[in-house]
């Protein structure tokens, strides 16, 4: 009887170990510098350095309620240490925070930066945060919103 109990306990441990998720930690997903990507006529941006193509047409609809006025515009994009993608552009009022999901990006947060349109936005990596510069204005962001 004792032997059966020990075998059962051993089998349970083996089964649980086989079902557990294996995670490699720590991982740093950050991009050292922002990517400035021109939107093509189909509404796509392409970052060859990271083998990434994203359709941003719906982002323009989200920001401007117009999904047709995107060709030739630029999207500024950077990735933080945790893997969140931050996107904005000239004349945007918001920074959009996405998390990669299978086959796309899921909107995690929409951060209102200013009621005025951004005139010359630029992202920088700042330790655990992302810095957004717009002229003389500086904003510190994370995936939850404005830090300062």
C-alpha positions in Angstrom: 0.0 0.0 0.0 2.8 2.4 0.9 4.6 1.6 -2.4 1.4 2.4 -4.3 1.1 5.8 -2.5 4.7 6.7 -3.2 4.3 5.7 -6.9 1.1 7.8 -7.1 2.7 10.8 -5.6 5.7 10.5 -7.9 3.4 10.2 -10.9 1.5 13.3 -9.8 4.7 15.3 -9.6 5.9 14.1 -13.0 2.5 15.0 -14.5 2.5 18.4 -12.9 6.0 19.1 -14.1 5.2 18.1 -17.6 2.1 20.5 -17.7 3.9 23.5 -16.2 4.8 26.5 -18.4 8.5 27.0 -19.0 9.6 30.6 -19.0 13.0 32.0 -19.8 13.6 35.1 -17.6 14.8 37.8 -17.6 14.3 39.0 -21.1 14.7 42.5 -22.4 12.5 43.3 -25.4 13.5 47.0 -25.7 14.6 48.6 -28.9 17.5 51.0 -28.3 16.1 53.7 -30.6 12.7 54.5 -32.1 11.6 53.5 -35.5 10.2 56.2 -37.8 8.1 54.4 -40.4 6.3 55.8 -43.5 2.8 54.5 -44.1 2.3 53.1 -47.5 -0.8 53.4 -49.8 -2.3 50.2 -48.3 -2.0 51.5 -44.7 1.0 49.4 -43.7 4.3 50.2 -42.0 7.3 47.9 -42.4 10.3 47.7 -40.1 12.9 45.6 -41.9 15.3 45.6 -38.9 12.8 43.7 -36.8 11.0 41.9 -39.7 7.7 43.6 -38.8 4.8 44.6 -41.0 1.8 46.2 -39.4 -1.4 47.6 -40.9 -2.0 50.9 -39.1 -5.0 52.1 -41.2 -7.4 51.5 -38.2 -5.0 53.5 -35.9 -5.7 56.5 -38.1 -9.4 55.9 -37.8 -9.0 55.6 -34.0 -7.0 58.9 -33.8 -8.7 61.0 -36.4 -12.0 59.3 -37.3 -10.5 59.1 -40.8 -9.0 55.9 -42.2 -8.2 57.3 -45.6 -5.7 60.1 -44.8 -2.7 58.0 -43.9 -0.5 57.5 -47.1 2.9 59.1 -46.7 2.5 59.9 -43.0 5.0 58.7 -40.4 4.4 56.5 -37.4 6.9 56.6 -34.6 7.3 53.4 -32.7 9.4 52.0 -29.9 9.4 48.9 -27.7 10.0 48.9 -24.0 11.8 46.3 -21.9 8.5 44.4 -21.1 7.7 44.1 -24.8 5.0 46.8 -25.0 4.9 48.8 -28.3 4.3 52.5 -28.2 3.1 54.3 -31.3 2.3 57.9 -32.1 2.7 60.4 -35.0 2.7 64.0 -36.0 -0.7 65.6 -35.3 -1.7 62.8 -32.9 -3.0 63.7 -29.4 -2.4 60.2 -28.0 0.2 57.5 -27.6 -1.1 54.0 -28.2 0.3 51.1 -26.2 0.1 47.7 -27.7 1.1 44.2 -26.7 1.9 41.5 -29.3 -0.7 38.8 -29.6 -0.9 36.0 -32.2 -1.1 37.6 -35.6 -1.3 41.2 -34.4 -1.2 43.8 -31.6 -3.8 44.3 -28.9 -4.4 47.8 -27.7 -3.5 47.9 -24.0 -3.7 51.6 -23.4 -4.5 54.9 -25.1 -2.6 57.7 -23.3 -3.8 61.3 -23.9 -0.7 63.4 -24.1 -2.2 66.8 -24.9 -5.4 68.4 -26.3 -3.1 70.1 -28.8 -1.7 67.9 -31.6 1.9 66.7 -31.3 4.1 68.7 -33.7 7.4 66.8 -33.7 7.1 63.7 -31.5 10.2 61.5 -30.8 10.6 58.5 -28.5 13.6 57.6 -26.3 14.4 54.7 -24.1 14.7 55.8 -20.4 15.5 52.8 -18.1 12.1 51.2 -17.3 10.1 53.9 -19.1 9.7 55.6 -22.5 10.3 59.3 -23.0 8.3 61.2 -25.5 9.7 64.5 -26.7 7.7 67.1 -28.5 9.6 70.3 -29.0 10.5 71.5 -25.5 7.9 69.3 -23.9 9.0 66.0 -22.3 6.7 63.2 -21.1 7.7 60.0 -19.3 5.5 57.0 -20.1 5.0 53.4 -19.2 2.3 50.9 -20.4 -0.1 52.2 -17.7 0.1 55.9 -18.7 2.0 59.1 -17.9 4.6 58.8 -15.2 5.3 62.5 -15.3 
